Amino acid sequence: MKKLKCLIVDDEPLALQILEKYINSLDSLELCAKCANAVEATIFLHKSTVDLIFLDIRMPKLSGLDFLKSIS
């Protein structure tokens, strides 16, 4: 079974930790990166592709929803 490549984008360290633990507990998911904000995620996505993004909605500077609108 092919694993889904995942990206976590969240500005809260505890949320990053919880999501990472959850993803690592599932055989069907592979964590590719963790980003603390949308700018970091944008840079990562210019270099790599993912199948699934765990995205925080409320983040400083650029909200999760605005970030989502900016990617293809």
PDB file of N, CA, C and O in Angstrom:
ATOM      1  N   MET A   1       0.831  -1.178   0.000  1.00  0.00           N
ATOM      2  CA  MET A   1       0.000   0.000   0.000  1.00  0.00           C
ATOM      3  C   MET A   1       0.882   1.250   0.000  1.00  0.00           C
ATOM      4  O   MET A   1       1.810   1.364   0.800  1.00  0.00           O
ATOM      5  N   LYS A   2       0.587   2.170  -0.890  1.00  0.00           N
ATOM      6  CA  LYS A   2       1.338   3.415  -0.976  1.00  0.00           C
ATOM      7  C   LYS A   2       0.955   4.334   0.182  1.00  0.00           C
ATOM      8  O   LYS A   2      -0.225   4.507   0.483  1.00  0.00           O
ATOM      9  N   LYS A   3       1.952   4.915   0.818  1.00  0.00           N
ATOM     10  CA  LYS A   3       1.690   5.850   1.911  1.00  0.00           C
ATOM     11  C   LYS A   3       1.386   7.236   1.354  1.00  0.00           C
ATOM     12  O   LYS A   3       1.977   7.664   0.363  1.00  0.00           O
ATOM     13  N   LEU A   4       0.458   7.928   2.007  1.00  0.00           N
ATOM     14  CA  LEU A   4       0.164   9.313   1.652  1.00  0.00           C
ATOM     15  C   LEU A   4       1.206  10.220   2.293  1.00  0.00           C
ATOM     16  O   LEU A   4       1.458  10.133   3.495  1.00  0.00           O
ATOM     17  N   LYS A   5       1.807  11.082   1.494  1.00  0.00           N
ATOM     18  CA  LYS A   5       2.799  12.026   1.997  1.00  0.00           C
ATOM     19  C   LYS A   5       2.074  13.203   2.639  1.00  0.00           C
ATOM     20  O   LYS A   5       1.196  13.812   2.028  1.00  0.00           O
ATOM     21  N   CYS A   6       2.455  13.520   3.886  1.00  0.00           N
ATOM     22  CA  CYS A   6       1.752  14.538   4.670  1.00  0.00           C
ATOM     23  C   CYS A   6       2.658  15.704   5.040  1.00  0.00           C
ATOM     24  O   CYS A   6       3.874  15.565   5.170  1.00  0.00           O
ATOM     25  N   LEU A   7       2.024  16.851   5.205  1.00  0.00           N
ATOM     26  CA  LEU A   7       2.671  18.066   5.676  1.00  0.00           C
ATOM     27  C   LEU A   7       1.821  18.620   6.814  1.00  0.00           C
ATOM     28  O   LEU A   7       0.595  18.677   6.709  1.00  0.00           O
ATOM     29  N   ILE A   8       2.474  19.029   7.901  1.00  0.00           N
ATOM     30  CA  ILE A   8       1.776  19.690   9.003  1.00  0.00           C
ATOM     31  C   ILE A   8       2.150  21.160   8.972  1.00  0.00           C
ATOM     32  O   ILE A   8       3.331  21.500   8.890  1.00  0.00           O
ATOM     33  N   VAL A   9       1.149  22.039   9.038  1.00  0.00           N
ATOM     34  CA  VAL A   9       1.385  23.480   9.111  1.00  0.00           C
ATOM     35  C   VAL A   9       0.605  23.998  10.316  1.00  0.00           C
ATOM     36  O   VAL A   9      -0.623  24.075  10.296  1.00  0.00           O
ATOM     37  N   ASP A  10       1.345  24.349  11.363  1.00  0.00           N
ATOM     38  CA  ASP A  10       0.710  24.813  12.597  1.00  0.00           C
ATOM     39  C   ASP A  10       1.713  25.627  13.395  1.00  0.00           C
ATOM     40  O   ASP A  10       2.885  25.259  13.472  1.00  0.00           O
ATOM     41  N   ASP A  11       1.273  26.720  13.988  1.00  0.00           N
ATOM     42  CA  ASP A  11       2.174  27.583  14.753  1.00  0.00           C
ATOM     43  C   ASP A  11       2.273  27.186  16.227  1.00  0.00           C
ATOM     44  O   ASP A  11       3.033  27.798  16.978  1.00  0.00           O
ATOM     45  N   GLU A  12       1.527  26.187  16.644  1.00  0.00           N
ATOM     46  CA  GLU A  12       1.563  25.747  18.040  1.00  0.00           C
ATOM     47  C   GLU A  12       2.389  24.468  18.171  1.00  0.00           C
ATOM     48  O   GLU A  12       2.036  23.442  17.589  1.00  0.00           O
ATOM     49  N   PRO A  13       3.495  24.520  18.936  1.00  0.00           N
ATOM     50  CA  PRO A  13       4.362  23.346  19.071  1.00  0.00           C
ATOM     51  C   PRO A  13       3.633  22.097  19.578  1.00  0.00           C
ATOM     52  O   PRO A  13       3.918  20.990  19.119  1.00  0.00           O
ATOM     53  N   LEU A  14       2.712  22.260  20.504  1.00  0.00           N
ATOM     54  CA  LEU A  14       1.986  21.098  21.024  1.00  0.00           C
ATOM     55  C   LEU A  14       1.137  20.453  19.927  1.00  0.00           C
ATOM     56  O   LEU A  14       1.083  19.227  19.831  1.00  0.00           O
ATOM     57  N   ALA A  15       0.484  21.256  19.112  1.00  0.00           N
ATOM     58  CA  ALA A  15      -0.317  20.716  18.006  1.00  0.00           C
ATOM     59  C   ALA A  15       0.572  19.982  17.003  1.00  0.00           C
ATOM     60  O   ALA A  15       0.201  18.919  16.504  1.00  0.00           O
ATOM     61  N   LEU A  16       1.735  20.542  16.713  1.00  0.00           N
ATOM     62  CA  LEU A  16       2.682  19.866  15.818  1.00  0.00           C
ATOM     63  C   LEU A  16       3.070  18.499  16.374  1.00  0.00           C
ATOM     64  O   LEU A  16       3.115  17.507  15.646  1.00  0.00           O
ATOM     65  N   GLN A  17       3.347  18.465  17.663  1.00  0.00           N
ATOM     66  CA  GLN A  17       3.757  17.228  18.316  1.00  0.00           C
ATOM     67  C   GLN A  17       2.642  16.178  18.293  1.00  0.00           C
ATOM     68  O   GLN A  17       2.896  15.008  18.008  1.00  0.00           O
ATOM     69  N   ILE A  18       1.418  16.596  18.591  1.00  0.00           N
ATOM     70  CA  ILE A  18       0.278  15.667  18.603  1.00  0.00           C
ATOM     71  C   ILE A  18       0.005  15.121  17.201  1.00  0.00           C
ATOM     72  O   ILE A  18      -0.210  13.921  17.030  1.00  0.00           O
ATOM     73  N   LEU A  19       0.014  15.995  16.209  1.00  0.00           N
ATOM     74  CA  LEU A  19      -0.228  15.548  14.836  1.00  0.00           C
ATOM     75  C   LEU A  19       0.887  14.626  14.336  1.00  0.00           C
ATOM     76  O   LEU A  19       0.622  13.642  13.645  1.00  0.00           O
ATOM     77  N   GLU A  20       2.128  14.947  14.686  1.00  0.00           N
ATOM     78  CA  GLU A  20       3.239  14.092  14.284  1.00  0.00           C
ATOM     79  C   GLU A  20       3.086  12.695  14.889  1.00  0.00           C
ATOM     80  O   GLU A  20       3.287  11.693  14.203  1.00  0.00           O
ATOM     81  N   LYS A  21       2.737  12.633  16.151  1.00  0.00           N
ATOM     82  CA  LYS A  21       2.543  11.339  16.809  1.00  0.00           C
ATOM     83  C   LYS A  21       1.407  10.559  16.141  1.00  0.00           C
ATOM     84  O   LYS A  21       1.521   9.351  15.935  1.00  0.00           O
ATOM     85  N   TYR A  22       0.315  11.248  15.804  1.00  0.00           N
ATOM     86  CA  TYR A  22      -0.819  10.597  15.146  1.00  0.00           C
ATOM     87  C   TYR A  22      -0.413  10.049  13.774  1.00  0.00           C
ATOM     88  O   TYR A  22      -0.702   8.897  13.448  1.00  0.00           O
ATOM     89  N   ILE A  23       0.249  10.872  12.987  1.00  0.00           N
ATOM     90  CA  ILE A  23       0.663  10.445  11.646  1.00  0.00           C
ATOM     91  C   ILE A  23       1.608   9.253  11.733  1.00  0.00           C
ATOM     92  O   ILE A  23       1.477   8.297  10.969  1.00  0.00           O
ATOM     93  N   ASN A  24       2.546   9.308  12.648  1.00  0.00           N
ATOM     94  CA  ASN A  24       3.510   8.215  12.790  1.00  0.00           C
ATOM     95  C   ASN A  24       2.867   6.921  13.283  1.00  0.00           C
ATOM     96  O   ASN A  24       3.443   5.844  13.125  1.00  0.00           O
ATOM     97  N   SER A  25       1.689   7.016  13.874  1.00  0.00           N
ATOM     98  CA  SER A  25       1.005   5.813  14.354  1.00  0.00           C
ATOM     99  C   SER A  25       0.239   5.085  13.248  1.00  0.00           C
ATOM    100  O   SER A  25      -0.220   3.961  13.451  1.00  0.00           O
ATOM    101  N   LEU A  26       0.102   5.704  12.105  1.00  0.00           N
ATOM    102  CA  LEU A  26      -0.650   5.115  10.997  1.00  0.00           C
ATOM    103  C   LEU A  26       0.282   4.620   9.899  1.00  0.00           C
ATOM    104  O   LEU A  26       1.188   5.338   9.474  1.00  0.00           O
ATOM    105  N   ASP A  27       0.059   3.404   9.447  1.00  0.00           N
ATOM    106  CA  ASP A  27       0.886   2.840   8.383  1.00  0.00           C
ATOM    107  C   ASP A  27       0.628   3.488   7.031  1.00  0.00           C
ATOM    108  O   ASP A  27       1.461   3.391   6.130  1.00  0.00           O
ATOM    109  N   SER A  28      -0.499   4.138   6.880  1.00  0.00           N
ATOM    110  CA  SER A  28      -0.875   4.694   5.580  1.00  0.00           C
ATOM    111  C   SER A  28      -0.369   6.124   5.354  1.00  0.00           C
ATOM    112  O   SER A  28      -0.530   6.670   4.263  1.00  0.00           O
ATOM    113  N   LEU A  29       0.247   6.738   6.388  1.00  0.00           N
ATOM    114  CA  LEU A  29       0.720   8.115   6.274  1.00  0.00           C
ATOM    115  C   LEU A  29       2.223   8.204   6.490  1.00  0.00           C
ATOM    116  O   LEU A  29       2.804   7.457   7.277  1.00  0.00           O
ATOM    117  N   GLU A  30       2.839   9.140   5.767  1.00  0.00           N
ATOM    118  CA  GLU A  30       4.268   9.415   5.910  1.00  0.00           C
ATOM    119  C   GLU A  30       4.442  10.916   6.106  1.00  0.00           C
ATOM    120  O   GLU A  30       4.032  11.698   5.248  1.00  0.00           O
ATOM    121  N   LEU A  31       5.033  11.327   7.202  1.00  0.00           N
ATOM    122  CA  LEU A  31       5.255  12.739   7.475  1.00  0.00           C
ATOM    123  C   LEU A  31       6.485  13.212   6.708  1.00  0.00           C
ATOM    124  O   LEU A  31       7.589  12.705   6.909  1.00  0.00           O
ATOM    125  N   CYS A  32       6.281  14.191   5.826  1.00  0.00           N
ATOM    126  CA  CYS A  32       7.382  14.728   5.021  1.00  0.00           C
ATOM    127  C   CYS A  32       8.008  15.962   5.671  1.00  0.00           C
ATOM    128  O   CYS A  32       9.218  16.170   5.577  1.00  0.00           O
ATOM    129  N   ALA A  33       7.179  16.782   6.333  1.00  0.00           N
ATOM    130  CA  ALA A  33       7.705  18.002   6.957  1.00  0.00           C
ATOM    131  C   ALA A  33       6.702  18.571   7.939  1.00  0.00           C
ATOM    132  O   ALA A  33       5.503  18.301   7.879  1.00  0.00           O
ATOM    133  N   LYS A  34       7.249  19.381   8.860  1.00  0.00           N
ATOM    134  CA  LYS A  34       6.432  20.161   9.792  1.00  0.00           C
ATOM    135  C   LYS A  34       6.841  21.620   9.603  1.00  0.00           C
ATOM    136  O   LYS A  34       8.028  21.943   9.599  1.00  0.00           O
ATOM    137  N   CYS A  35       5.857  22.490   9.447  1.00  0.00           N
ATOM    138  CA  CYS A  35       6.129  23.912   9.258  1.00  0.00           C
ATOM    139  C   CYS A  35       5.380  24.713  10.309  1.00  0.00           C
ATOM    140  O   CYS A  35       4.231  24.413  10.632  1.00  0.00           O
ATOM    141  N   ALA A  36       6.038  25.729  10.838  1.00  0.00           N
ATOM    142  CA  ALA A  36       5.447  26.544  11.894  1.00  0.00           C
ATOM    143  C   ALA A  36       4.579  27.672  11.358  1.00  0.00           C
ATOM    144  O   ALA A  36       3.876  28.331  12.125  1.00  0.00           O
ATOM    145  N   ASN A  37       4.621  27.902  10.043  1.00  0.00           N
ATOM    146  CA  ASN A  37       3.785  28.957   9.459  1.00  0.00           C
ATOM    147  C   ASN A  37       3.619  28.714   7.961  1.00  0.00           C
ATOM    148  O   ASN A  37       4.249  27.829   7.382  1.00  0.00           O
ATOM    149  N   ALA A  38       2.761  29.516   7.358  1.00  0.00           N
ATOM    150  CA  ALA A  38       2.435  29.342   5.943  1.00  0.00           C
ATOM    151  C   ALA A  38       3.609  29.679   5.031  1.00  0.00           C
ATOM    152  O   ALA A  38       3.739  29.099   3.953  1.00  0.00           O
ATOM    153  N   VAL A  39       4.455  30.599   5.444  1.00  0.00           N
ATOM    154  CA  VAL A  39       5.620  30.961   4.627  1.00  0.00           C
ATOM    155  C   VAL A  39       6.566  29.761   4.514  1.00  0.00           C
ATOM    156  O   VAL A  39       7.028  29.437   3.420  1.00  0.00           O
ATOM    157  N   GLU A  40       6.852  29.108   5.630  1.00  0.00           N
ATOM    158  CA  GLU A  40       7.683  27.905   5.606  1.00  0.00           C
ATOM    159  C   GLU A  40       7.055  26.828   4.724  1.00  0.00           C
ATOM    160  O   GLU A  40       7.751  26.157   3.962  1.00  0.00           O
ATOM    161  N   ALA A  41       5.754  26.670   4.830  1.00  0.00           N
ATOM    162  CA  ALA A  41       5.053  25.652   4.041  1.00  0.00           C
ATOM    163  C   ALA A  41       5.138  25.962   2.548  1.00  0.00           C
ATOM    164  O   ALA A  41       5.310  25.056   1.734  1.00  0.00           O
ATOM    165  N   THR A  42       5.019  27.224   2.192  1.00  0.00           N
ATOM    166  CA  THR A  42       5.122  27.627   0.782  1.00  0.00           C
ATOM    167  C   THR A  42       6.496  27.278   0.236  1.00  0.00           C
ATOM    168  O   THR A  42       6.613  26.743  -0.867  1.00  0.00           O
ATOM    169  N   ILE A  43       7.527  27.577   0.997  1.00  0.00           N
ATOM    170  CA  ILE A  43       8.894  27.247   0.570  1.00  0.00           C
ATOM    171  C   ILE A  43       9.050  25.745   0.401  1.00  0.00           C
ATOM    172  O   ILE A  43       9.623  25.282  -0.585  1.00  0.00           O
ATOM    173  N   PHE A  44       8.541  24.985   1.363  1.00  0.00           N
ATOM    174  CA  PHE A  44       8.621  23.522   1.267  1.00  0.00           C
ATOM    175  C   PHE A  44       7.894  23.009   0.031  1.00  0.00           C
ATOM    176  O   PHE A  44       8.409  22.144  -0.677  1.00  0.00           O
ATOM    177  N   LEU A  45       6.709  23.532  -0.232  1.00  0.00           N
ATOM    178  CA  LEU A  45       5.897  23.037  -1.357  1.00  0.00           C
ATOM    179  C   LEU A  45       6.464  23.433  -2.714  1.00  0.00           C
ATOM    180  O   LEU A  45       6.099  22.836  -3.726  1.00  0.00           O
ATOM    181  N   HIS A  46       7.343  24.422  -2.759  1.00  0.00           N
ATOM    182  CA  HIS A  46       8.025  24.739  -4.019  1.00  0.00           C
ATOM    183  C   HIS A  46       9.066  23.678  -4.367  1.00  0.00           C
ATOM    184  O   HIS A  46       9.455  23.539  -5.527  1.00  0.00           O
ATOM    185  N   LYS A  47       9.514  22.934  -3.361  1.00  0.00           N
ATOM    186  CA  LYS A  47      10.539  21.917  -3.567  1.00  0.00           C
ATOM    187  C   LYS A  47       9.974  20.503  -3.589  1.00  0.00           C
ATOM    188  O   LYS A  47      10.571  19.607  -4.185  1.00  0.00           O
ATOM    189  N   SER A  48       8.827  20.296  -2.944  1.00  0.00           N
ATOM    190  CA  SER A  48       8.271  18.952  -2.775  1.00  0.00           C
ATOM    191  C   SER A  48       6.764  18.964  -2.970  1.00  0.00           C
ATOM    192  O   SER A  48       6.124  20.015  -2.947  1.00  0.00           O
ATOM    193  N   THR A  49       6.218  17.783  -3.162  1.00  0.00           N
ATOM    194  CA  THR A  49       4.766  17.649  -3.249  1.00  0.00           C
ATOM    195  C   THR A  49       4.282  16.736  -2.130  1.00  0.00           C
ATOM    196  O   THR A  49       5.010  15.862  -1.659  1.00  0.00           O
ATOM    197  N   VAL A  50       3.050  16.956  -1.721  1.00  0.00           N
ATOM    198  CA  VAL A  50       2.427  16.117  -0.699  1.00  0.00           C
ATOM    199  C   VAL A  50       1.025  15.753  -1.154  1.00  0.00           C
ATOM    200  O   VAL A  50       0.458  16.377  -2.050  1.00  0.00           O
ATOM    201  N   ASP A  51       0.482  14.729  -0.514  1.00  0.00           N
ATOM    202  CA  ASP A  51      -0.876  14.291  -0.811  1.00  0.00           C
ATOM    203  C   ASP A  51      -1.891  14.885   0.164  1.00  0.00           C
ATOM    204  O   ASP A  51      -3.069  15.029  -0.164  1.00  0.00           O
ATOM    205  N   LEU A  52      -1.420  15.231   1.372  1.00  0.00           N
ATOM    206  CA  LEU A  52      -2.323  15.636   2.447  1.00  0.00           C
ATOM    207  C   LEU A  52      -1.655  16.708   3.296  1.00  0.00           C
ATOM    208  O   LEU A  52      -0.479  16.590   3.642  1.00  0.00           O
ATOM    209  N   ILE A  53      -2.415  17.768   3.636  1.00  0.00           N
ATOM    210  CA  ILE A  53      -1.900  18.827   4.499  1.00  0.00           C
ATOM    211  C   ILE A  53      -2.798  18.947   5.726  1.00  0.00           C
ATOM    212  O   ILE A  53      -4.008  19.139   5.610  1.00  0.00           O
ATOM    213  N   PHE A  54      -2.184  18.829   6.906  1.00  0.00           N
ATOM    214  CA  PHE A  54      -2.864  19.138   8.159  1.00  0.00           C
ATOM    215  C   PHE A  54      -2.588  20.609   8.415  1.00  0.00           C
ATOM    216  O   PHE A  54      -1.457  20.987   8.720  1.00  0.00           O
ATOM    217  N   LEU A  55      -3.614  21.440   8.292  1.00  0.00           N
ATOM    218  CA  LEU A  55      -3.427  22.888   8.240  1.00  0.00           C
ATOM    219  C   LEU A  55      -4.198  23.599   9.346  1.00  0.00           C
ATOM    220  O   LEU A  55      -5.412  23.444   9.475  1.00  0.00           O
ATOM    221  N   ASP A  56      -3.474  24.378  10.137  1.00  0.00           N
ATOM    222  CA  ASP A  56      -4.087  25.223  11.161  1.00  0.00           C
ATOM    223  C   ASP A  56      -4.761  26.398  10.458  1.00  0.00           C
ATOM    224  O   ASP A  56      -4.206  26.954   9.511  1.00  0.00           O
ATOM    225  N   ILE A  57      -5.935  26.773  10.907  1.00  0.00           N
ATOM    226  CA  ILE A  57      -6.668  27.875  10.285  1.00  0.00           C
ATOM    227  C   ILE A  57      -6.166  29.227  10.794  1.00  0.00           C
ATOM    228  O   ILE A  57      -5.971  30.155  10.009  1.00  0.00           O
ATOM    229  N   ARG A  58      -5.959  29.335  12.104  1.00  0.00           N
ATOM    230  CA  ARG A  58      -5.544  30.608  12.699  1.00  0.00           C
ATOM    231  C   ARG A  58      -4.042  30.616  12.943  1.00  0.00           C
ATOM    232  O   ARG A  58      -3.530  29.981  13.865  1.00  0.00           O
ATOM    233  N   MET A  59      -3.359  31.360  12.080  1.00  0.00           N
ATOM    234  CA  MET A  59      -1.913  31.519  12.215  1.00  0.00           C
ATOM    235  C   MET A  59      -1.575  32.991  11.987  1.00  0.00           C
ATOM    236  O   MET A  59      -2.313  33.702  11.305  1.00  0.00           O
ATOM    237  N   PRO A  60      -0.462  33.447  12.557  1.00  0.00           N
ATOM    238  CA  PRO A  60      -0.073  34.838  12.353  1.00  0.00           C
ATOM    239  C   PRO A  60       0.355  35.092  10.903  1.00  0.00           C
ATOM    240  O   PRO A  60       0.775  34.172  10.201  1.00  0.00           O
ATOM    241  N   LYS A  61       0.244  36.321  10.475  1.00  0.00           N
ATOM    242  CA  LYS A  61       0.644  36.802   9.143  1.00  0.00           C
ATOM    243  C   LYS A  61      -0.264  36.300   8.034  1.00  0.00           C
ATOM    244  O   LYS A  61      -0.915  37.105   7.368  1.00  0.00           O
ATOM    245  N   LEU A  62      -0.326  35.006   7.818  1.00  0.00           N
ATOM    246  CA  LEU A  62      -1.138  34.431   6.742  1.00  0.00           C
ATOM    247  C   LEU A  62      -1.968  33.295   7.326  1.00  0.00           C
ATOM    248  O   LEU A  62      -1.420  32.305   7.811  1.00  0.00           O
ATOM    249  N   SER A  63      -3.280  33.437   7.278  1.00  0.00           N
ATOM    250  CA  SER A  63      -4.148  32.403   7.856  1.00  0.00           C
ATOM    251  C   SER A  63      -4.085  31.127   7.019  1.00  0.00           C
ATOM    252  O   SER A  63      -3.665  31.141   5.862  1.00  0.00           O
ATOM    253  N   GLY A  64      -4.505  30.048   7.623  1.00  0.00           N
ATOM    254  CA  GLY A  64      -4.540  28.781   6.913  1.00  0.00           C
ATOM    255  C   GLY A  64      -5.436  28.819   5.687  1.00  0.00           C
ATOM    256  O   GLY A  64      -5.111  28.227   4.657  1.00  0.00           O
ATOM    257  N   LEU A  65      -6.557  29.509   5.793  1.00  0.00           N
ATOM    258  CA  LEU A  65      -7.473  29.605   4.649  1.00  0.00           C
ATOM    259  C   LEU A  65      -6.861  30.420   3.515  1.00  0.00           C
ATOM    260  O   LEU A  65      -7.003  30.053   2.348  1.00  0.00           O
ATOM    261  N   ASP A  66      -6.180  31.523   3.841  1.00  0.00           N
ATOM    262  CA  ASP A  66      -5.520  32.316   2.806  1.00  0.00           C
ATOM    263  C   ASP A  66      -4.383  31.528   2.164  1.00  0.00           C
ATOM    264  O   ASP A  66      -4.160  31.607   0.956  1.00  0.00           O
ATOM    265  N   PHE A  67      -3.672  30.769   2.988  1.00  0.00           N
ATOM    266  CA  PHE A  67      -2.603  29.915   2.452  1.00  0.00           C
ATOM    267  C   PHE A  67      -3.185  28.881   1.490  1.00  0.00           C
ATOM    268  O   PHE A  67      -2.648  28.663   0.404  1.00  0.00           O
ATOM    269  N   LEU A  68      -4.272  28.254   1.888  1.00  0.00           N
ATOM    270  CA  LEU A  68      -4.918  27.246   1.047  1.00  0.00           C
ATOM    271  C   LEU A  68      -5.325  27.827  -0.306  1.00  0.00           C
ATOM    272  O   LEU A  68      -5.169  27.172  -1.337  1.00  0.00           O
ATOM    273  N   LYS A  69      -5.839  29.036  -0.305  1.00  0.00           N
ATOM    274  CA  LYS A  69      -6.228  29.693  -1.559  1.00  0.00           C
ATOM    275  C   LYS A  69      -5.040  29.989  -2.450  1.00  0.00           C
ATOM    276  O   LYS A  69      -5.188  30.101  -3.667  1.00  0.00           O
ATOM    277  N   SER A  70      -3.853  30.119  -1.851  1.00  0.00           N
ATOM    278  CA  SER A  70      -2.661  30.512  -2.613  1.00  0.00           C
ATOM    279  C   SER A  70      -1.934  29.335  -3.280  1.00  0.00           C
ATOM    280  O   SER A  70      -1.065  29.547  -4.125  1.00  0.00           O
ATOM    281  N   ILE A  71      -2.282  28.106  -2.907  1.00  0.00           N
ATOM    282  CA  ILE A  71      -1.580  26.953  -3.495  1.00  0.00           C
ATOM    283  C   ILE A  71      -2.471  26.253  -4.511  1.00  0.00           C
ATOM    284  O   ILE A  71      -3.698  26.353  -4.479  1.00  0.00           O
ATOM    285  N   SER A  72      -1.806  25.542  -5.412  1.00  0.00           N
ATOM    286  CA  SER A  72      -2.587  24.811  -6.429  1.00  0.00           C
ATOM    287  C   SER A  72      -2.600  23.328  -6.133  1.00  0.00           C
ATOM    288  O   SER A  72      -3.205  22.555  -6.876  1.00  0.00           O
TER     289      SER A  72
END
